[in-house]
Amino acid sequence: MTASTLPLLQRLKRLSLVTQIVIGLIAGIALALVAPEVAKSTAFIGKVFVSALKAVAPILVFVLVMASIANHKHGQETHIRPILFLYLLGTLPRR
């Protein structure tokens, strides 16, 4: 089966995640320019995506910082204090 005979979604799945995101951004911008009302009705999908990122990002950062601390060698210079400060600042609830 050649690439031209594969369905569009199967070809998209073969691309890198960054490429898929760029294609999604371009498609969203094009939709907003061509049919603004339809784009407004699909805004929920974007809000769910951003909310999911906000929910996962602090956990991911926490795990990465803990892994970095666990792999630290005694005597090796670190810059963990500013990283921990920024992590705590970023996870505090905002008003």
N, C-alpha and C positions, 0 to 999 in steps of 0.2 A: 504494500500500500504506500503510495507516494504522499508527500506532504500536501499536495494540492487536493487530494481526495479525502484527507482527514477532516472531520467536522471542526468548526471554528473553536469550540471549547477545548477539544483535545489538543489542538495546536497551541492554544493559550497556556494550557497546563505545562507544556514543555518549555515555556519561557521562564526566565528567572523571576523571582518575586519582585525585584525592583522594576523590571520591565513591565510586569503585570500591573504594578501600582501606577507607573507612568501612563500606561494605556488607559487605566481607569480614570485617572485625572483628566486626560485629554478627552475621553468620552464624556465625562461629566461636564466639562467646560463646553464642549460642542453641544450637548443637550441643553445646557442653560442658555446658550446663544440662539439655538434653533427653536426650542419650545420651553420658554421659562416656566410656564404653569406646570408642565409635566415634571420639570426638574425640581420644582418646589414640592411636588407630591412624593418625590423620591428622597427628599432630604432626611427622612427618618433613618434610612440605611446608613448615611454618613454619620448621623448622631450616634447610632448604635456602635459603629466602628470606632469612633473617637472615645466613647465611653468605655468600650472594651480595652482600648489601649491604655486609658487612664487607670483602669482597674489592674491591669497586668504589669504595667511598667514599674511601680514601686516594688512589687514582689520580685521581679526580675533583677532590679538594681540591688535589692537586699541580698539575693542569692549570689550575685556576682561579687559584691563586696565581701561577703562571708567566705567565698571561695578564695578570694585574693588574700584575706587574712590567714586562712588555713594554709595556703601555699607559701606564706612569707618565711624567708630564711632569716635566722637570727643575725643581727649585724647589718642587714641590708637596709639601705635608706628607703623610707616610705614617705608618701604624701597623703596619708589616709585621713588626717584630721580635716582638711578642707573638703574632702570627698564625703566624709560622714556628716559634716555640717550641712553641705548642700543637699544631701539625701534627707536629713531631718527637716530642713527648711522646705524641701519640695513635697514632703508627705504630710506636713501640718495642714489641718483644715483651714480653708480660707473663708472669710466672711463676705 
